[in-house]
Amino acid sequence: MDWPKPSQISWLMPLAPRENPALLSATLDCLSRQTLQAHELVIAADGPLPEQLIGVVEKCKLPWQLHGQSQNQGIGATLAAVAPKCRGEFILRIDSDDLYAQDHTAAVASALMAEERLGVVGCQLVEVDTDRRSRYSARRTPTKTSEALRWLPWRNPLNHQTVALRRQALMDAGGYRHCPGFEDWDLWLRIAEAGYALHSLPSCTAAARVNRHHRERRRGWKYSLSEYGFYYRQMREQRFSTILAVAACISRLPWRLAPAPMLAWWMQSGLRGSPALDTAWVTELIGETSGQPATRQQQNWKGQQNS
């Protein structure tokens, strides 16, 4: 498969003022090691950044540009303002606290270039639980557009921190918009509505750091109300029928109100997706970025990958 040219690629990274400087530094280091480099790193700051974060950005040698908002507006509104500034034909969403294998940019950007009607493509996601000695879980997503379309009303069919977007598809769909907690899923629906395909690669080249706070944000009445708002908006815009929207909300409510340990069990469960097989690169990066030797569990994982 041919690779796109760097001039065709933009990295788009939303950055909140509360982010951890050490994790941001690790993410930027992952980008600097990519086998295929982007023409630009566009950083979308959701409000004024503290000096520590600005210092980390200034020290990196990537071709970065920082676009800040005068106040916190939320990721959707921030990306709506900044994403159009990306000049690349292919825009890769990068999370500021996640890890990426060296071939991530090449894999997802090449997939977009190879299939003209593919509007957005992601990959499988490894989740590293930092509260549980870096225990691995995974969130598997559909590798065929037909399956992704079946997921769309019920579950988010893409891992947002893994995706590459075709710029034209993003523009045809109307771009990002304010949709608290669901700005990515909302965008995938509109990209599909615009006639583009979407799916994930079977490979795993991205890893998300998760912990108790990450899980807590996805439960409770406040999150359920945001979920209701998302479904109501899709119903009002005639993407979902009333019956489907109500059924989907009801089916998801028990997990939102379940005790935190139950939600933690679900996120680690094989029902959600067995851990992907290609995790050796994650183990290596965790050891490098933490400055600590790999735990016995991580070493066992690495041994399993090499066996």
BAMI-906810 format. One line per field, with one value per residue (C-alpha): residue in one letter; x, y, z. Coordinates in Angstrom, 2 decimals, decimal comma, always signed. Layout:
# residues N
r	[a/...]
xx	[X/...]
yy	[Y/...]
zz	[Z/...]
# end
This chain:
# residues 307
r	[m/d/w/p/k/p/s/q/i/s/w/l/m/p/l/a/p/r/e/n/p/a/l/l/s/a/t/l/d/c/l/s/r/q/t/l/q/a/h/e/l/v/i/a/a/d/g/p/l/p/e/q/l/i/g/v/v/e/k/c/k/l/p/w/q/l/h/g/q/s/q/n/q/g/i/g/a/t/l/a/a/v/a/p/k/c/r/g/e/f/i/l/r/i/d/s/d/d/l/y/a/q/d/h/t/a/a/v/a/s/a/l/m/a/e/e/r/l/g/v/v/g/c/q/l/v/e/v/d/t/d/r/r/s/r/y/s/a/r/r/t/p/t/k/t/s/e/a/l/r/w/l/p/w/r/n/p/l/n/h/q/t/v/a/l/r/r/q/a/l/m/d/a/g/g/y/r/h/c/p/g/f/e/d/w/d/l/w/l/r/i/a/e/a/g/y/a/l/h/s/l/p/s/c/t/a/a/a/r/v/n/r/h/h/r/e/r/r/r/g/w/k/y/s/l/s/e/y/g/f/y/y/r/q/m/r/e/q/r/f/s/t/i/l/a/v/a/a/c/i/s/r/l/p/w/r/l/a/p/a/p/m/l/a/w/w/m/q/s/g/l/r/g/s/p/a/l/d/t/a/w/v/t/e/l/i/g/e/t/s/g/q/p/a/t/r/q/q/q/n/w/k/g/q/q/n/s]
xx	[+0,00/+1,30/+1,76/+0,39/+2,83/+3,42/+1,87/-1,42/-1,54/-2,44/-2,42/-5,26/-4,90/-7,46/-5,74/-7,49/-5,77/-6,06/-3,99/-0,90/+2,33/+4,18/+1,49/+1,41/+5,18/+4,87/+2,23/+4,36/+7,28/+5,08/+4,35/+8,03/+8,72/+6,08/+7,40/+5,21/+5,31/+2,51/+2,98/+1,62/+0,45/-2,59/-3,26/-6,76/-6,56/-9,87/-9,19/-5,98/-3,19/-0,93/+2,77/+3,75/+1,73/+2,92/+6,50/+6,06/+4,69/+7,48/+10,16/+8,93/+10,49/+7,30/+5,83/+3,19/+0,75/-1,36/-4,90/-6,32/-9,80/-10,26/-12,35/-13,37/-16,03/-15,89/-14,14/-16,86/-16,99/-13,19/-12,70/-15,46/-13,38/-9,94/-10,39/-11,02/-7,53/-5,96/-4,52/-4,01/-6,32/-6,24/-6,74/-5,69/-7,30/-4,66/-5,49/-2,98/-2,58/-2,57/+0,12/+0,63/+2,67/+5,24/+3,18/-0,15/-0,11/+0,95/-1,72/-4,80/-3,77/-2,93/-6,32/-8,05/-5,97/-6,71/-10,52/-12,01/-15,42/-13,97/-14,72/-13,26/-11,20/-9,92/-8,27/-8,66/-7,89/-5,92/-6,85/-4,17/-5,69/-3,25/-5,08/-4,54/-0,83/-1,34/-3,80/-4,79/-8,29/-9,55/-12,42/-12,92/-14,82/-16,25/-13,88/-16,62/-18,79/-21,95/-21,31/-20,34/-23,64/-25,52/-23,66/-24,34/-27,73/-26,67/-22,93/-20,12/-18,55/-15,14/-12,51/-12,19/-8,51/-7,56/-9,27/-8,17/-10,74/-10,95/-11,05/-13,70/-15,92/-15,53/-16,57/-19,45/-20,79/-20,74/-17,66/-17,54/-20,19/-21,00/-22,47/-21,13/-19,70/-20,81/-19,20/-17,36/-20,32/-22,44/-19,87/-19,74/-23,52/-23,36/-20,42/-22,41/-25,45/-23,29/-22,68/-19,22/-18,04/-16,55/-14,90/-11,87/-8,73/-8,23/-4,82/-4,16/-1,84/-3,27/-3,48/-5,60/-4,80/-7,85/-8,46/-11,17/-11,86/-12,26/-14,90/-16,66/-17,21/-19,23/-21,81/-24,37/-27,42/-25,42/-23,93/-27,31/-28,85/-26,08/-26,82/-30,51/-29,61/-27,56/-30,37/-32,99/-30,93/-30,53/-34,25/-35,12/-32,82/-34,56/-31,58/-33,27/-36,92/-38,60/-38,93/-35,23/-34,06/-36,17/-35,11/-31,42/-31,63/-33,40/-30,91/-27,95/-29,44/-28,67/-24,94/-24,97/-26,60/-24,77/-22,23/-18,72/-17,28/-19,81/-18,85/-15,18/-15,96/-17,70/-14,78/-12,41/-14,79/-14,15/-17,75/-16,55/-13,55/-10,74/-7,34/-5,77/-2,75/-0,29/+0,40/+4,18/+4,72/+2,44/+4,44/+7,66/+6,27/+4,85/+8,27/+9,91/+7,41/+7,10/+10,81/+10,11/+10,78/+7,79/+5,70/+5,67/+2,24/+3,54/+6,53/+4,16/+2,14/+5,29/+6,30/+2,89/+3,24/+6,67/+5,71]
yy	[+0,00/+3,47/+6,09/+9,62/+12,50/+14,41/+17,47/+15,54/+14,89/+17,02/+15,92/+17,54/+17,53/+19,04/+20,12/+21,00/+23,16/+20,35/+17,83/+16,24/+17,73/+14,40/+12,55/+15,27/+14,98/+11,21/+11,70/+14,25/+11,83/+9,16/+11,60/+12,42/+8,69/+8,12/+6,42/+8,79/+12,35/+14,87/+18,26/+19,96/+19,43/+21,63/+22,03/+23,13/+24,57/+24,56/+27,68/+29,37/+26,85/+26,87/+27,61/+23,99/+22,74/+25,57/+24,72/+21,09/+22,16/+24,68/+22,08/+19,61/+19,76/+18,99/+21,58/+22,71/+25,57/+26,48/+27,80/+28,78/+29,74/+32,66/+30,46/+26,85/+25,92/+22,12/+19,84/+19,95/+23,74/+24,02/+21,52/+23,20/+26,39/+24,84/+21,76/+23,87/+25,36/+21,95/+22,03/+18,31/+16,17/+13,61/+14,78/+12,48/+12,99/+12,74/+12,61/+14,48/+11,70/+8,58/+6,44/+5,60/+2,91/+4,13/+2,99/+4,50/+7,54/+5,47/+2,82/+5,03/+7,69/+5,03/+3,38/+6,68/+7,22/+3,71/+4,02/+7,19/+6,91/+6,16/+9,24/+8,19/+5,19/+4,14/+1,10/-1,18/+0,38/-0,97/+0,55/+0,74/+0,90/+3,02/+2,25/-1,49/-1,81/-1,18/-3,99/-4,14/-4,28/-3,42/-1,81/-3,61/-1,81/-2,97/-3,56/-3,41/-0,41/-2,52/-3,59/-0,04/+1,25/-1,34/-0,08/+3,60/+3,90/+1,81/+2,17/+4,42/+2,37/+4,10/+4,83/+8,60/+8,80/+6,40/+7,99/+9,66/+11,86/+12,79/+16,58/+16,74/+14,32/+16,43/+19,55/+17,79/+16,62/+20,15/+19,68/+19,19/+20,84/+21,28/+18,00/+17,43/+13,95/+12,79/+15,17/+12,33/+9,93/+12,84/+13,50/+9,86/+9,88/+12,94/+11,58/+8,40/+10,52/+12,38/+9,06/+8,16/+4,78/+4,33/+1,45/+0,42/-1,44/-4,83/-3,73/-1,96/+1,05/+3,27/+2,94/+4,99/+5,54/+4,96/+5,11/+5,51/+9,13/+8,06/+5,53/+7,92/+10,40/+7,76/+7,07/+8,91/+11,02/+13,88/+11,65/+10,02/+13,44/+14,21/+10,89/+11,75/+15,10/+13,35/+10,96/+13,70/+15,77/+12,87/+12,15/+15,82/+15,87/+12,67/+10,32/+8,14/+7,26/+7,99/+4,28/+3,63/+6,62/+5,64/+1,99/+2,94/+5,30/+2,69/-0,02/+2,16/+3,59/+0,58/+0,87/+4,61/+4,11/+0,91/+0,96/+1,96/-1,57/-2,99/-0,44/-1,24/-4,94/-4,18/-2,12/-5,01/-7,68/-9,84/-9,07/-5,58/-6,88/-9,24/-7,55/-7,09/-9,26/-6,58/-4,94/-5,41/-1,87/-0,55/-2,35/-0,88/+2,66/+2,44/+1,46/+4,35/+7,04/+6,08/+5,83/+2,60/-1,02/-2,95/-4,65/-8,45/-8,39/-6,24/-8,56/-11,53/-9,72/-9,05/-12,69/-13,75/-11,44/-12,81/-16,48]
zz	[+0,00/-0,94/+1,75/+1,53/+1,44/+4,70/+3,05/+2,90/+6,64/+9,66/+13,28/+15,23/+19,02/+21,40/+24,61/+27,87/+30,53/+33,09/+31,10/+32,65/+31,19/+31,49/+29,54/+26,89/+26,54/+26,04/+23,33/+21,50/+21,69/+20,03/+17,20/+16,74/+16,23/+13,56/+10,44/+8,43/+9,69/+9,32/+7,73/+10,85/+14,40/+15,02/+18,74/+19,73/+23,24/+25,08/+27,12/+28,32/+28,94/+32,03/+31,52/+32,12/+29,15/+26,93/+27,92/+26,87/+23,49/+22,91/+23,64/+21,04/+17,57/+15,68/+13,27/+15,74/+15,73/+18,71/+18,38/+21,75/+22,87/+25,26/+27,56/+28,00/+25,44/+25,38/+22,90/+20,26/+20,05/+20,18/+17,35/+15,35/+15,42/+14,91/+12,67/+9,51/+10,00/+9,24/+5,73/+5,22/+3,12/+5,94/+9,53/+12,38/+15,79/+18,50/+22,20/+24,34/+26,93/+24,75/+23,12/+19,46/+17,71/+15,21/+12,22/+13,38/+11,09/+8,10/+8,72/+9,04/+6,50/+3,90/+4,46/+3,66/+0,56/-0,71/-0,49/-1,94/-0,27/+3,16/+5,26/+8,59/+9,66/+13,07/+14,60/+17,59/+20,97/+23,90/+27,26/+29,93/+33,41/+35,40/+38,67/+38,32/+37,57/+33,87/+33,30/+29,65/+28,22/+24,77/+22,94/+19,65/+16,90/+13,55/+10,63/+8,00/+7,15/+7,11/+10,70/+11,76/+10,39/+12,46/+15,54/+14,91/+16,66/+19,64/+20,24/+19,05/+16,22/+16,28/+18,90/+18,54/+19,57/+16,77/+13,78/+10,58/+8,85/+5,22/+5,29/+2,57/+4,49/+7,63/+5,72/+3,92/+7,28/+8,66/+10,85/+14,58/+16,73/+20,39/+21,65/+25,18/+25,65/+22,21/+19,70/+17,91/+17,68/+16,46/+13,72/+12,60/+12,16/+9,94/+7,93/+7,25/+6,37/+3,83/+2,05/+3,28/+4,55/+8,01/+9,82/+11,86/+10,85/+12,53/+13,80/+17,10/+16,94/+19,70/+23,47/+25,87/+29,53/+31,71/+35,45/+38,06/+37,05/+33,42/+34,43/+36,79/+33,96/+32,12/+34,80/+36,88/+36,13/+34,66/+31,97/+31,37/+30,73/+28,22/+26,55/+26,44/+24,86/+22,19/+21,29/+21,38/+18,96/+16,52/+16,77/+16,18/+13,14/+11,90/+12,04/+14,66/+15,03/+18,35/+19,11/+18,40/+20,44/+23,45/+23,23/+22,99/+25,97/+28,09/+27,15/+28,17/+31,39/+33,69/+32,96/+33,66/+37,06/+37,98/+40,86/+39,83/+40,35/+37,89/+35,25/+35,87/+35,37/+32,08/+30,77/+31,56/+30,29/+27,27/+26,25/+25,36/+23,42/+24,32/+24,59/+21,18/+20,40/+19,32/+22,68/+22,96/+21,68/+24,46/+27,15/+25,80/+25,68/+29,19/+30,49/+28,64/+29,56/+33,21/+33,80/+35,72/+34,73/+33,46/+36,12/+36,29/+34,65/+31,79/+31,37/+31,19/+28,51/+26,53/+26,78/+25,48/+22,49/+21,60/+22,03]
# end
